[in-house]
Amino acid sequence: MNYISVENISKSYGERVLYTDVSFGINAGQKIGFIAPNGSGKTSLLHILAGIESPDTGEVNSRNNITISFLSQNPHFDPEISIEEAILSSPNPILKTISNYERAIKNPEDTEAMQRAFDAMEAEQAWDFETQYKQILSKLKLDDVDQRIETLSGGQKRRLALAIAILTNPDVLLLDEPTNHLDLEMIEWLEAYFARENITLFMVTHDRYFLERVCNEVLELDQGKFYSYKGNYSYYLEKREQRIEVEETETAKAKQLYKKELDWIRRQPKARSTKSKSRISNFTNVHDRAMQRRQEHEVQLELNMERLGTKIVEMHNISKSYDGKLLFENFDYNIKRGERIGIIGKNGTGKSTFLKILTGKIPSDTGKVVIGETVKFGYYSQKGIEIKPGQKVIDVIREFGDYIPLKKGRQISAQQLLERFLFDRKKQYDYVEKLSGGEQKRLYLCTVLITNPNFLILDEPTNDLDIVTLQVLESFLLDFPGCLIVVSHDRFFMDKIIDQLLVFKGNGEIKGFPGSYTDYREYEEEQLKIKREATVNKVKSITEQKAKSNTLSYKERKEYSNLESKINRLEIEKEKLEQAFATEGWDMDTINKKSQELQALIDEIDEKTERWFELGSKLEE
């Protein structure tokens, strides 16, 4: 079933042509990843599909009565409303039914309202959706639904927009970089959710594992032309390479024919026959084919770094807290020459703070950081480049000088350096604020590397960079001889360039792990599997000791059907309370009280889980 048809659309901004005469469709069940270089119109195409912008020519037709949700990179909300109010403003009526039920639970003395809410949940079969609703908010760390929008960080607003886009339950979901501002745990949950659910997606993302595991089709914009590949990211890479080889072969043949036809043209007298005129006309087409060439310029990175000495960085007894929340405590680490360290952990566990302490931008609460005399940091921070109104791209680089030193005493002009970073002479005179997000990140990377650091610190360097630039950056970092610390949620990127991890676990704990991110995830999954097997064996042992009945009474069946949702709600309450221990600055009396509440929740979960298994075993008889 076709949901959206794109027919012969074109889009330009002034003299800059993004694409012309483009046609494709989005059908039910397709999960399409859209790949294109930075600045080539990815976000513009999403806006056209969402109806926010119009194409210059052509049209976009949507099937009658379908719903389309769009996750933009910069969502806007009324700052005065709460998270719950923002969610309930979506068009999905089941959410309002769930909200009424939640309010009724808080006021059990109003039995009539409670009954109405219960009946509405039954009528709309909202129990499963309620579980999904709670799970999505919990996974995206949006448990406090009464929190006002104005108090949320940019990342929290982005996660709220993602939750709303999913909970709207649309026919088509349009996503612009859905994994930005998510920690690794959130990304892996979202990846599994999209891969599992029967949902129609059209998304722009630089996350290659996400493309690999979610998408069943890739749409590529390459040098103004669209190409479709019916498969995942690996299939796309294979077929793209084959396509380019065929194009290069055809261009080579056209060049040979062009030389032959050019010789013929030069030999002909002025008076020509009709047949000759036809051949002359065809010569123009041969010329165009022969002159085709791929503009496959790659970012060329080159450093004139000083050699590192024996002492690099030593951290002794480092601790840091913010507003009563402990980020890390009594941490010791000695960074050696050539180490390539990846830092991972949930949002808010102190990763960026750790980097700022390491580079001396903020002090630690305890301990000290000792930096070797030969160390020269290059720090790529999340905040990105400082945009000055009216500043052009070339002006940013000229602040470092008209000529930049390279290896072996060579130098390069500011214009030549920018060309190496894919900014042609025309683009160099564009205003910085007019660049796409990825182009600004590429320019920022250029300014970091200009200083010739021998210790690179990269805080989320992959956000908004296109895949081509990511591949070149990876190649550069693999050859980089200095020290490297990377904070990134890009698992593909981390696996390729780092060989050990610092895992920020929360509650002040940092754990070292020797290996890549995938190695760490496999280790964690194995530990979880062992724990689950122990739990299952325990429950199995308990249930085997109990007398079994082959049938369930009506009352037991009703109890069994309600137990799962009750257990899920209790698990959410438990997780929320556990999170509060890490974030709230409670006194000892409050901690004791909350500990008792937590234990009561755990006991109730165990009791209901045991009962659920007991009733379930009867059904299986």
VOGU-3710 file (C-alpha; in Angstrom, 3 decimals, decimal comma):
1> mnyisvenis> 0,000/0,000/0,000  1,425/3,329/-1,059  1,378/6,048/1,635  3,354/8,884/0,034  4,225/9,506/-3,637  6,937/11,990/-4,602  6,610/12,998/-8,245  9,208/14,973/-10,215  10,113/17,376/-7,415  12,947/19,895/-7,542
11> ksygervlyt> 14,403/22,138/-4,858  16,830/25,058/-4,988  17,968/27,836/-2,685  18,992/30,770/-4,842  21,586/29,532/-7,308  22,209/26,378/-5,296  20,346/23,405/-6,801  19,774/20,544/-4,357  17,996/18,095/-6,676  15,804/18,096/-9,794
21> dvsfginagq> 13,068/15,836/-11,197  13,085/13,390/-8,241  10,433/10,667/-7,895  10,021/7,881/-5,331  7,368/6,384/-3,038  6,977/5,368/0,597  4,957/2,180/1,070  3,494/0,538/4,178  6,121/-1,376/6,140  9,128/0,243/4,467
31> kigfiapngs> 11,930/1,395/6,732  13,957/3,741/4,560  17,279/5,300/5,478  18,127/8,455/3,502  21,859/9,023/2,941  23,385/12,203/1,504  26,358/14,507/2,142  26,018/17,432/4,562  24,449/20,482/2,941  22,829/18,521/0,100
41> gktsllhila> 19,227/18,857/1,302  18,419/15,955/3,660  16,460/18,053/6,153  14,852/19,998/3,296  13,476/16,747/1,827  12,075/15,716/5,230  10,360/19,114/5,492  8,822/18,610/2,052  7,528/15,129/3,001  6,119/16,545/6,261
51> giespdtgev> 4,385/19,408/4,426  6,469/22,093/6,150  8,086/23,209/2,885  6,954/22,988/-0,723  9,048/21,785/-3,671  9,891/24,278/-6,408  8,386/21,943/-9,007  6,528/18,638/-8,861  4,249/17,448/-6,072  3,997/15,194/-3,040
61> nsrnnitisf> 0,768/13,200/-2,648  -0,276/11,428/0,552  -2,897/8,724/0,880  -6,189/9,986/2,309  -6,581/9,829/6,092  -3,017/8,751/6,902  -1,188/10,344/9,818  2,414/11,537/9,524  4,667/12,362/12,482  7,893/14,313/12,049
71> lsqnphfdpe> 10,807/14,408/14,507  12,834/17,534/13,755  16,326/18,270/15,061  15,049/21,374/16,883  11,578/20,661/18,322  9,537/23,523/19,788  7,169/23,307/22,768  5,133/25,686/24,877  7,515/26,227/27,835  4,620/26,686/30,273
81> isieeailss> 3,145/23,181/29,924  4,266/19,881/31,469  5,650/16,765/29,804  2,292/15,039/30,233  0,396/17,964/28,716  2,736/17,975/25,732  2,203/14,243/25,207  -1,582/14,514/25,556  -1,674/17,242/22,930  -0,866/14,537/20,345
91> pnpilktisn> -3,828/13,234/18,318  -3,842/9,700/19,783  -7,071/9,456/21,915  -5,856/6,384/23,831  -3,329/8,603/25,617  -6,154/10,682/27,102  -7,886/7,491/28,270  -4,687/6,364/30,000  -4,257/9,796/31,591  -7,821/9,665/32,988
101> yeraiknped> -7,119/6,209/34,392  -3,882/7,399/36,052  -5,748/10,285/37,706  -8,486/7,926/38,897  -5,920/5,653/40,544  -4,626/8,607/42,550  -8,162/9,284/43,859  -9,570/5,812/44,671  -12,285/7,289/46,910  -14,123/8,494/43,781
111> teamqrafda> -15,419/5,032/42,870  -17,594/6,257/39,993  -14,686/7,986/38,244  -12,557/4,910/38,888  -15,149/2,649/37,285  -15,564/4,949/34,257  -11,809/5,066/33,746  -11,548/1,281/34,071  -14,397/0,719/31,608  -12,808/3,108/29,104
121> meaeqawdfe> -9,512/1,244/29,344  -11,351/-2,029/28,714  -13,395/-0,610/25,812  -10,340/0,762/23,993  -8,129/-2,195/24,973  -5,664/0,346/26,318  -3,868/-1,899/28,820  -1,127/-2,980/26,428  -0,714/0,553/25,109  -0,435/1,825/28,684
131> tqykqilskl> 2,442/-0,592/29,273  4,094/0,584/26,046  3,504/4,248/26,964  5,140/3,814/30,368  8,001/1,812/28,889  8,780/4,442/26,245  8,827/7,270/28,796  10,949/5,192/31,151  13,463/4,193/28,461  13,809/7,840/27,395
141> klddvdqrie> 14,220/8,962/31,037  11,011/11,037/31,085  9,446/9,508/34,203  8,469/12,808/35,851  5,538/13,683/33,594  4,676/16,715/35,770  8,012/18,410/34,948  7,559/21,675/33,054  9,039/22,065/29,564  10,937/25,226/30,520
151> tlsggqkrrl> 13,059/23,199/32,983  14,131/20,611/30,383  17,531/20,547/28,706  17,831/20,536/24,931  18,452/16,789/24,979  15,377/16,160/27,148  13,189/18,193/24,777  14,530/16,172/21,885  13,697/12,899/23,698  10,223/14,215/24,507
161> alaiailtnp> 9,665/15,005/20,828  10,772/11,456/19,964  8,378/9,971/22,533  5,482/12,025/21,147  6,323/11,042/17,566  6,214/7,349/18,520  3,156/7,558/20,797  1,133/9,358/18,131  1,136/5,909/16,481  1,389/7,410/12,977
171> dvllldeptn> 1,142/5,633/9,638  4,445/7,229/8,580  7,206/8,368/10,928  9,743/10,882/9,560  12,922/11,129/11,638  15,780/13,630/11,397  18,797/12,141/13,251  16,733/10,166/15,817  19,774/8,953/17,797  21,166/12,422/18,580
181> hldlemiewl> 21,021/13,257/22,339  20,353/9,602/23,247  22,778/7,601/25,332  23,861/4,155/24,146  21,257/2,325/26,202  18,479/4,466/24,697  19,827/4,013/21,159  19,912/0,229/21,499  16,376/0,181/22,886  15,110/2,427/20,051
191> eayfarenit> 16,924/0,291/17,488  15,309/-2,882/18,814  11,905/-1,171/19,002  11,956/0,025/15,383  13,342/-3,308/14,132  10,585/-5,201/15,956  7,539/-3,004/15,325  5,488/-3,045/12,119  5,998/0,642/11,423  6,743/2,736/8,324
201> lfmvthdryf> 9,874/4,884/8,643  11,733/7,432/6,549  14,775/8,688/8,392  18,038/10,560/8,130  20,741/9,164/10,421  24,534/8,890/10,491  24,352/5,878/12,844  25,515/3,016/10,631  24,613/0,218/13,063  21,133/1,761/13,276
211> lervcnevle> 20,848/1,755/9,464  22,126/-1,815/9,323  19,710/-3,239/11,887  16,546/-1,198/11,245  16,320/-0,285/7,553  15,131/-2,531/4,738  15,821/0,072/2,053  18,383/2,846/1,538  17,730/5,948/-0,564  20,875/7,818/-1,580
221> ldqgkfysyk> 21,283/11,345/-2,937  24,592/11,375/-4,789  25,693/14,398/-6,821  22,120/15,550/-7,390  20,719/12,122/-8,366  18,647/9,663/-6,308  19,410/5,931/-6,106  17,359/3,263/-4,318  18,773/0,074/-2,773  16,372/-2,655/-1,550
231> gnysyylekr> 18,332/-3,818/1,464  20,145/-2,742/4,618  23,318/-0,664/4,977  25,719/-3,511/4,099  23,747/-4,227/0,930  23,806/-0,521/0,067  27,611/-0,344/0,407  28,072/-3,373/-1,837  25,669/-2,203/-4,555  26,868/1,405/-4,446
241> eqrieveete> 30,413/0,292/-5,131  29,197/-1,805/-8,066  27,204/1,150/-9,434  30,212/3,469/-9,285  32,391/0,871/-11,063  29,809/0,597/-13,870  29,568/4,397/-14,161  33,353/4,723/-14,375  33,497/2,019/-17,073  30,779/3,748/-19,090
251> takakqlykk> 32,541/7,109/-18,725  35,826/5,557/-19,947  34,054/4,114/-22,987  32,403/7,476/-23,666  35,807/9,184/-23,557  37,182/6,787/-26,175  34,154/7,402/-28,391  34,505/11,146/-27,821  38,094/11,131/-29,087  37,036/9,177/-32,161
261> eldwirrqpk> 34,117/11,523/-32,900  36,259/14,593/-32,236  38,785/13,403/-34,826  35,946/12,883/-37,302  34,536/16,376/-36,631  37,938/17,960/-37,258  38,400/16,094/-40,566  34,992/17,028/-42,047  34,656/19,838/-44,665  32,305/22,745/-44,023
271> arstksksri> 29,575/21,419/-46,365  28,064/18,357/-44,680  25,313/15,938/-45,567  22,156/15,397/-43,530  23,671/12,194/-42,162  26,751/14,134/-41,069  24,614/16,743/-39,316  22,877/13,999/-37,338  26,265/12,630/-36,262  27,379/16,119/-35,248
281> snftnvhdra> 24,241/16,468/-33,102  24,963/13,145/-31,380  28,517/14,331/-30,716  27,161/16,741/-28,094  25,657/13,833/-26,087  28,895/11,858/-26,361  30,784/14,911/-25,094  28,505/15,246/-22,047  28,912/11,559/-21,131  32,672/11,685/-21,573
291> mqrrqehevq> 33,040/14,781/-19,415  31,128/13,241/-16,497  33,326/12,668/-13,478  32,623/11,963/-9,843  33,302/14,775/-7,416  34,628/12,352/-4,797  36,738/14,866/-2,906  37,679/13,531/0,500  38,594/15,497/3,581  42,391/15,484/3,718
301> lelnmerlgt> 43,707/15,730/7,269  47,335/16,395/8,097  49,002/17,283/11,385  52,382/18,680/12,342  52,159/17,354/15,909  54,993/17,479/18,399  56,222/14,192/19,832  54,786/13,204/23,203  57,117/12,755/26,159  57,087/9,987/28,746
311> kivemhnisk> 54,605/11,653/31,101  51,189/12,245/29,496  48,336/12,687/32,011  48,038/11,477/35,589  44,778/11,732/37,554  44,995/11,319/41,317  41,952/10,932/43,609  39,600/12,914/41,314  36,052/13,557/42,591  33,245/15,790/41,365
321> sydgkllfen> 29,668/16,504/42,455  27,016/18,895/41,148  24,044/19,988/43,270  24,539/17,080/45,631  24,786/14,513/42,798  28,012/12,490/42,851  29,451/12,085/39,347  32,703/10,281/40,197  34,732/9,746/43,349  38,392/9,063/44,183
331> fdynikrger> 39,230/8,182/40,592  42,844/7,395/39,666  44,161/6,843/36,165  47,465/7,174/34,328  47,125/7,812/30,575  50,063/6,358/28,644  51,470/7,287/25,255  49,328/6,060/22,336  46,289/5,094/24,411  42,927/5,222/22,591
341> igiigkngtg> 40,163/5,485/25,181  36,415/5,487/24,615  34,101/6,921/27,282  30,540/5,621/27,520  27,709/5,937/30,030  24,178/7,216/30,440  23,430/10,909/29,998  24,135/12,866/33,168  26,822/10,551/34,557  29,576/13,173/34,155
351> kstflkiltg> 31,349/12,298/30,893  31,660/15,888/29,581  32,489/17,140/33,087  35,319/14,607/33,254  36,788/15,975/30,004  36,573/19,565/31,262  38,468/18,600/34,420  41,056/16,728/32,359  41,715/19,812/30,191  41,678/22,272/33,116
361> kipsdtgkvv> 38,480/24,074/32,124  36,903/23,394/35,527  38,445/22,214/38,836  37,777/18,893/40,529  36,415/18,784/44,081  39,278/16,599/45,272  42,593/15,383/43,901  44,687/16,749/41,062  45,448/16,298/37,363  49,108/16,338/36,299
371> igetvkfgyy> 49,733/17,159/32,619  53,028/16,299/30,876  55,082/19,201/29,503  54,851/18,030/25,880  51,063/17,530/25,846  49,085/19,771/23,523  45,327/19,193/23,725  42,940/19,478/20,816  39,453/19,667/22,384  36,340/19,171/20,242
381> sqkgieikpg> 33,415/19,965/22,547  29,688/19,344/22,164  28,856/23,042/22,013  30,542/23,270/18,604  31,824/26,321/16,819  31,123/29,800/18,168  29,074/31,479/15,457  29,732/35,204/15,081  27,097/37,192/13,159  28,316/38,154/9,704
391> qkvidviref> 31,423/35,953/9,874  32,316/34,028/6,723  33,875/30,563/6,560  37,239/31,878/5,324  37,347/34,410/8,197  37,154/31,581/10,766  40,350/29,992/9,433  42,183/33,277/8,892  41,907/33,933/12,630  44,640/31,268/12,891
401> gdyiplkkgr> 46,713/32,928/10,136  46,746/33,200/6,353  49,123/30,232/6,200  48,988/27,060/8,314  52,130/24,933/9,018  52,129/21,285/7,904  54,618/18,426/8,216  58,278/18,734/7,161  58,288/22,527/7,159  55,579/22,878/4,510
411> qisaqqller> 52,641/25,262/4,802  49,217/25,713/3,271  46,994/28,729/2,689  43,698/29,149/4,526  41,836/28,710/1,232  43,684/25,499/0,389  43,065/24,089/3,858  39,327/24,724/3,557  39,291/22,984/0,186  40,770/19,926/1,911
421> flfdrkkqyd> 37,787/20,047/4,275  35,335/20,075/1,334  34,666/23,840/1,311  35,124/25,009/-2,291  36,114/28,595/-3,079  32,483/29,684/-3,405  31,413/28,011/-0,142  34,328/29,661/1,705  32,580/33,022/1,365  29,251/31,786/2,747
431> yveklsggeq> 28,202/33,017/6,183  28,866/30,467/8,938  25,315/30,749/10,271  23,993/29,691/6,844  25,887/26,371/6,868  24,098/23,116/7,660  24,685/21,527/11,078  27,091/18,987/9,573  29,036/21,661/7,670  29,448/23,694/10,869
441> krlylctvli> 30,759/20,573/12,644  33,211/19,950/9,797  34,454/23,550/10,018  34,793/23,219/13,801  36,839/20,031/13,364  39,115/21,953/11,012  39,743/24,637/13,664  40,597/21,985/16,281  43,126/20,232/14,028  44,742/23,499/12,847
451> tnpnflilde> 46,438/23,818/16,243  48,360/20,552/15,611  47,443/18,743/18,880  49,138/15,534/20,011  46,311/14,616/22,420  42,857/14,696/20,844  39,717/14,867/22,998  36,511/14,467/20,989  33,154/14,938/22,733  30,413/13,594/20,444
461> ptndldivtl> 32,305/14,315/17,209  29,971/12,273/14,993  26,725/14,197/15,588  25,470/15,716/12,304  28,464/14,570/10,246  27,591/12,759/7,014  28,770/9,184/6,541  31,490/10,088/4,016  33,070/12,566/6,439  32,786/10,012/9,251
471> qvlesflldf> 34,662/7,428/7,208  37,484/9,881/6,482  37,653/10,979/10,119  37,896/7,327/11,160  40,773/6,753/8,721  42,587/9,805/10,081  42,131/8,752/13,707  43,353/5,225/12,973  46,635/6,756/11,757  46,803/9,430/14,480
481> pgclivvshd> 49,989/8,708/16,497  49,063/10,695/19,621  46,678/10,000/22,499  42,944/9,898/21,924  39,870/10,142/24,158  36,440/9,913/22,535  32,957/10,315/24,000  30,474/9,058/21,424  27,145/7,286/21,056  28,181/6,101/17,583
491> rffmdkiidq> 28,909/2,419/18,192  30,354/1,808/14,711  32,753/4,737/15,181  33,811/3,586/18,655  34,385/-0,006/17,588  36,680/1,130/14,800  38,997/3,559/16,597  39,227/2,735/20,327  40,729/-0,251/22,127  39,663/0,317/25,736
501> llvfkgngei> 36,752/1,878/27,606  35,988/3,926/30,688  32,389/3,100/31,592  30,571/5,749/33,656  28,154/3,606/35,648  26,543/6,396/37,703  26,545/6,857/41,486  30,191/7,928/41,336  31,506/4,719/39,753  33,835/4,521/36,720
511> kgfpgsytdy> 34,870/1,069/35,483  37,674/0,267/33,056  37,139/-2,332/30,324  39,820/-3,663/27,925  38,220/-3,896/24,490  35,773/-2,289/22,054  32,190/-1,262/22,685  30,844/-4,430/21,054  33,128/-6,507/23,286  31,697/-4,709/26,306
521> reyeeeqlki> 28,076/-5,228/25,214  28,697/-8,943/24,662  30,227/-9,178/28,118  27,286/-7,333/29,698  24,728/-9,493/27,864  26,482/-12,645/29,011  26,396/-11,449/32,628  22,701/-10,561/32,280  21,976/-13,957/30,752  23,613/-15,698/33,703
531> kreatvnkvk> 21,564/-13,593/36,130  18,308/-14,279/34,280  18,951/-18,000/34,165  19,508/-18,012/37,908  16,212/-16,151/38,429  14,298/-18,489/36,109  15,707/-21,544/37,852  14,695/-20,113/41,215  11,132/-19,400/40,053  10,935/-22,814/38,390
541> siteqkaksn> 12,012/-24,483/41,601  9,339/-22,594/43,555  6,552/-23,357/41,101  7,465/-27,051/40,919  6,964/-27,344/44,651  3,438/-25,993/44,455  0,393/-28,077/43,705  -0,771/-27,664/40,132  -4,240/-27,465/38,794  -5,132/-28,018/35,132
551> tlsykerkey> -7,678/-25,223/35,004  -8,056/-21,623/36,115  -11,220/-20,256/37,564  -12,806/-17,120/36,101  -11,394/-15,091/38,997  -7,885/-16,539/38,456  -7,984/-15,789/34,706  -8,899/-12,164/35,418  -6,136/-11,980/38,014  -3,621/-13,460/35,545
561> snleskinrl> -4,558/-10,979/32,781  -4,051/-7,995/35,132  -0,847/-9,182/36,830  1,539/-8,368/33,978  0,485/-4,709/33,707  0,632/-4,381/37,510  4,162/-5,829/37,567  5,242/-3,451/34,803  3,862/-0,444/36,706  5,658/-1,567/39,853
571> eiekekleqa> 8,915/-2,004/37,921  8,610/1,569/36,616  7,984/2,887/40,157  10,996/0,895/41,384  13,280/2,236/38,629  12,082/5,799/39,257  12,784/5,483/42,989  16,222/3,947/42,357  17,040/6,868/40,039  15,965/9,315/42,740
581> fategwdmdt> 18,594/7,868/45,107  21,253/9,023/42,619  19,782/12,448/41,886  18,108/13,697/45,080  20,103/15,174/47,956  18,138/13,402/50,702  19,041/13,496/54,375  19,581/10,244/56,294  15,994/10,030/57,621  14,581/10,398/54,121
591> inkksqelqa> 17,055/7,840/52,769  15,944/5,321/55,419  12,285/5,969/54,619  12,819/5,684/50,866  14,872/2,514/51,364  11,908/0,948/53,146  9,616/2,017/50,289  12,021/0,503/47,761  12,202/-2,783/49,662  8,393/-2,894/49,841
601> lideidekte> 8,222/-2,428/46,056  10,789/-5,195/45,502  8,866/-7,550/47,807  5,580/-6,798/46,029  7,180/-7,347/42,596  8,604/-10,688/43,742  5,250/-11,718/45,185  3,273/-10,801/42,065  5,908/-12,321/39,733  5,756/-15,597/41,642
611> rwfelgskle> 1,950/-15,571/41,448  2,088/-14,785/37,705  4,388/-17,764/37,078  2,156/-19,972/39,251  -0,994/-19,094/37,293  0,876/-19,318/33,993  2,107/-22,814/34,757  -1,503/-23,915/35,279  -2,451/-22,605/31,859  0,374/-24,591/30,258
621> e> -0,823/-27,883/31,729
//
